Structure formats: structure tokens, C-alpha cells
Amino acid sequence: MKQKLYRAAQSLLLAVIVTTLFVRCVGNESNPVPVPPADSDLTDAEKAELLERAYVYTLPLMLIDATFIKMTNTVEPKQQQSPANQFIHARRLANASSKDVVTPNADTNYSQIMMDLSGDALVVRLPRTDRFCMAEILDAWSNCIAAPDATTINGDYGLFVFTGPRFQGTIPEGMTEIKCPTEHVWMLLRTLCKGEDDLENVHAIQDQMKTYLLSDYADGKECDNKGTFDEDNNFTPVDHVLQMSMADYFTRANELMLSDPPAAADAPWMADLSKIGVGPGLAFDASVFGTQAAGLWTNLVTNIMEITKPHSAQFVQTNGYWNFYGKPIAEFGTEYYYRAMIAVAALAANPVSIAVYPRTDNDAEGQPLSGEHRYRLHIAPDNWPDTNPFGFWSITMYGADNFFYDNELNRYNITDRSNFVKNADGSLDIYIQHEADTEHPDNWLPAPEGIFHLYFRIYNPVERISNNEWTMPAITRID
């Protein structure tokens, strides 16, 4: 009993130390960081359990860090990269040759900023638009902390000032402050593009987007700092993280947690993780795990999806043979396993209030979708994928490789902007097949010869759709 009381008191003391550490790290970088020793009383099983929790907890932080490093690894702005605090604009729509990321969309052009708020605050100017143009703001842990909507801006443009956790200045009148809990912030802004002929209009919107350090705004000086290029940072972010050694991984994670501190709600977990040297500024020692270290690490890295899925199954929304990641996606709170799974499977996913992405691999009979057959997707007039103002939807085709199917029409989706023909009753039939559909050419979604799957993207959905309170259209085999 005395031993149990001693260990309980020790855990409470560690919780106090970690909580104090958070305050000190955020408030004063110059303060020395206490480094509690690894708990020598832990059993091997307890150490293994804490290592799993530490990996799950820090994985989103590490993946966003690697993405930040890769996307800012350039001297000057270009299409896929830019120095910190400057816009990165995608100037063309994704097509069949786009292989940078899996499951690309052909609906929007991305504009992004990798923000470094360790010094000055950052002012972002966005023009008011008459089309979907919404920014998702992610902190360093992959939580969506804000979503500015350019269609709701009053006047010609809006000024949003992003402040880091140490910011102590004043915000000028007329600016909207977005308080960021971490120094590293990722902004992904999606602007609706209605096709290749509409790109010029999208470019005009992008060209009006500007960034300024707050101290430079009054002088009209835009961010134009030069970056650096390092060939060692020319990596694929997820591969880079998954290939790190245990020691390198947690050394980097502990360093990042100084600038990108854990949330206050994370204190109980951090008190536990500090027992193995994981926390802001702590010293991690892989030898604590003895001879089982290599095996434990390999298992975590190779089986992270299998490890996180059972903890996340309750959040996967099913609707017929469609399914999508539901709440609390992008607003994870303390659902760390779900946060880690999404970081690996769909980093930078939107909250369901912004977009839902139902996917199906099967027809109405539960059989795999294949170009060997012909299908009809039916949307009833009273079951439309309704959106809020400026929202939109699209049904996009992907092959087994998760990329667009290359076809003569360069048609990768059917959308609410397509020139489809409705039925007399107001319903819509979309015909999905490999062979050309000469009977319904405007409603034909070309399919590859083999296995494929579909995503039904709905941006700015009405509440009944974001809450999964509607019936997803069935896909019926018609041959």
C-alpha cells in the first residue's frame, strides 16, 4: 500500500512539473527546462504502453513539422513551395498527371501559407469573393482553429492578423485577430474553379492575396524574405517521419513542443509521457526501453493505422455503402488516436462543418466497383446534396492507385457546375462506365477498366448532411 501511495504521489508531482513546464515554456524561453528522469519503477509493459501513447500523441505534430520543412525548403516562392509567411498558389487544376498527393480534387485551386509566428504577428489580406473561397487554419497539432470565409468579408478585402502564443502587442482597428496556440500554423485556402476556362478568374483572386508582418503593414511592405534550400529536406514528409529512429523522432518532438506547446487539456497525458522523457524540452533516452526498443519502434511505425483504427471506429460515419470521417475530425480535443489516424490518412482534413468527403468502393449490392460493369448513380429531387450559400458538390473518380483516371474527355468528376441533363422529375442520373456512353454523354463519368472508387465531396454542407442525416445516393449496376 505504501508503494502504491508513493507512486500516486510521484505521478501527481510529475503532473505539477509538466503543467508548470508548459507555462514556463510559453512565457519565457530563457528559463531552464527541468528534465525529470525516466521512471525506473515502470515495468516493460508499462513502458511499451507509454511509448505507444507518446507516438500516437506526437505523430500529427511531427507530420506537420515535416510538411512545414518541405514546403518552405526553397529560396523563392514557386507553385508548391515558398519561404515561411508567404503564399504558395496552385495556378492550375489537378489533372491525370497530378501525382503529388493522392486523391487530388479537380474543384479548387489551393493557396497556402506556412506561418512562423515565433517573432512578429502575420497579417493576411484576403479579397472578398463571390465564389467559395474558404481558409482552413491548422495549428501545429492538426486542429482547425479558424476558417475565414472570403464570401462574408465586408468591403473589398479583409485583414486577418495571426498572433502566436507569445504575442503581447496590440491589434490595429479594422483587423480580425486569430489567436494561434502554436508558433507554427498552416493555412490552406481553397478557391472554387469552374474549369480550365475559369482559371484566369481564380488567378485574379489569388493575386489579391497578400501577407505582411504586422510591424511592416503600415508601410505597405509585403513579406518577401528569401528562404533557403537544403537537399536533405527535399523529402516526402510522411516517409521522412516514418523513417526516423526512435531517438531522433522524440528528440525532435520534445524540441517542437517548446514552440508548439501541448494544450492545457493534454496535461494528464503529458504527466504520464514525461515518465519516459517525452514532453516540452525533456531529454529522451531510448535505452530506457532496453532490448525491446527496436521491436517496439518497428511495430509502432509499421502498424500505426491498425493501432489507431479500433480507437477511431466510432467516428467513421456510414451511410449505405458510403463512409466518411465524422466529428470531431480537425477539432479533435483529446481524441489522440483519431487525430493520429487522420494525420496519416488525411492530413489537413476539414471539419465536417466545412466539408464532408464520403467514399464508396461498392455498388448497391455491396460488390466492388469495376470498369467491367456499367452503373447508374441516382440523386432523387428530394434528396439533393444541399449546401449553404457558395457551397458546392462533386463526384470524383479514382483508380486503384488513388489518382484520376486518364481519359480522352479529361473528365474526372461530375459536379453541380457540370452541364448534366436532369430527368423530367428533377432527379439526376450519373452513368459510370469504361466504354463511352453515347446515350448520356453529358452525364457520363468515365471509369478505368479495373477497380475504382468514388468520392462525393460536399463543401459548406447544410447541417443535415454534415450530421449524416440524409441518404447517400445508391450506385446500381445496370448490365
Secondary structure, DSSP 8 states (H G I E B T S, - for coil): -HHHHHHHHHHHHHHHHHHHHHHHHHH-TTS--------TT--HHHHHHHHHHHHHHHHHHHHHHHHHHHHT-SSS--SS---TTSEEE--S---TT--SSSS--SSEEEEEEEEE-SSS-EEEEEE--SS-EEEEEE-TTS-EEE--BGGG-SSSEEEEEEE-TT--S---TT-EEEE-SSSEEEEEEEEE--SGGGHHHHHHHHTT-EEEEHHHHTTT----------GGG-S-HHHHHHTS-HHHHHHHHHHHHHHS---GGGHHHHHHHGGGT-STT----GGGGGGGHHHHHHHHHHTHHHHHHHHHGGGEEEETTEEEE-TTTT--TT-HHHHHHHHHHHTT---TTTEE--EESB-TTS-B-BTTS-EEEEE-TTS---EEEEEEEEEEEEETTSS----TT---EEETTS-----TTS-EEEEEESS--SSSGGGEEE--SSBEEEEEEEEEE-HHHHTT-S----EEE--
